[in-house]
Amino acid sequence: MSIGMTETGLPGGGARRGSFISLSTLVLVGALVWAAWVIPQLRPVVAGVLVLSALVELIQRSARASLRAKAGKVGEVAPLWPNASVKSVVNAMREPAFVLDRDLALRFSNAVGIQTFGNMVLGDPIAMRFRAPEFIAAMAEAIEADEPQLTEYAERAPSDRAWAVDILPMPMPGEAQTHFFLALFRDRTQMRRIEKIRTDFVANASHELRTPLASLSGFIETLKGPARDDPKARAQFLDIMQDQARRMSRLIDDLLSLSRIEMRRRLEPGERADIASVLRVVAQQSAPTAAEKELALELVGLDEGEALVNGDHDELVQVFGNLAENAMKYGDGGGRIEIGLTRGSDTVEAFVRDFGRGIAPEHVPRLTERFYRVEDGSARARGTGLGLSIVRNVLIRHNTRLSIASIPGQGSTFSVRFRLASVRSSGKAA
């Protein structure tokens, strides 16, 4: 069927064909009218055919007008699809990339784009896949400006990912207008997570420092005013101020320690440490606090000889010292603390166990986060919230991890499994 277009799809050359179609239609109409006059029974059928013919003609005329308008808008040299060389370059890119036209219709997707965002129908609007009005509007503005621009796209489902998207014109030689644009997606998910961690860390550290500072400021004002001539109140306030100053000092020490450990956590230690010796040192350091809290401190499996692992002795003392401190602070209702070893053929597991209140299951996965605390409404002393984060980072450096098992009302066990470098028992090699 002719629609008034030449073979190149451009306007022109269709006028005679359009006239031919109109003449044929007139002949057909005349024949039908004559048949209806001769045979009265055919009149309803002829009437229906005439109405249908009129509708078809109307649709054809509308289609011809639309195609002429579109062809005139695009121009005689406008390509409909990117050529093979453009596709080869885009397909070689290591990041998701899409070729779009000026109407934001998809003209080509590289393999990484299909793998990342799924298969899309060529020719469909890009908005069919990226249902984010602000993102689509930003792309439309970039294409209208016909200049390289950067925008962002965030995807919440099926995965939470963030992308930086470069919109780049792809001008072709001899073209007065750019018809194709490259949308290059660069994954920035990890960078966004790091930025959030940094922001949260600064906010939490500021909050933790602000609390004792506010307390100190308040007591100083009181000492300068009402309590100036009250020796008993002055002594009480000075004791509280000293506690707050110590709290700030511990927090700063932990922040500095965490910073140093994080800088080194990808460097495995080059020396060896005896885990049994490490735990004995921790037990000695913990004994005064355990006695003060009336806790029995029991050592398990430490008299069976050395247990050598690749590790830094001082850092491991810090790890198990933190675990023992937490056990005495939060497990004091159980009456005793265990520090010990469980030996295997080529591994050793060091643990600190308390028999106190335990930890609810929903809190366990987050215990090693910075500044995370379990609020239980008790009046127990609060730590800095950095101890287990320090433990986690030290253990990353030692190529192992912290395991936590806890049953509310029965207590908690914090354990670390190491691969043995060498095991000696009673001075003899095992």
PyMOL commands that set and color helices and strands:
alter all, ss='L'
color gray80, all
select helices_A, chain A and resi 15-38+40-74+84-91+111-117+126-128+133-145+189-224+231-264+275-292+313-330+332-334+364-366+387-397
alter helices_A, ss='H'
color red, helices_A
select strands_A, chain A and resi 97-101+106-109+149-155+161-169+180-187+272-274+296-300+306-310+336-343+347-354+402-407+411-425+428-429
alter strands_A, ss='S'
color yellow, strands_A
deselect
rebuild
show_as cartoon
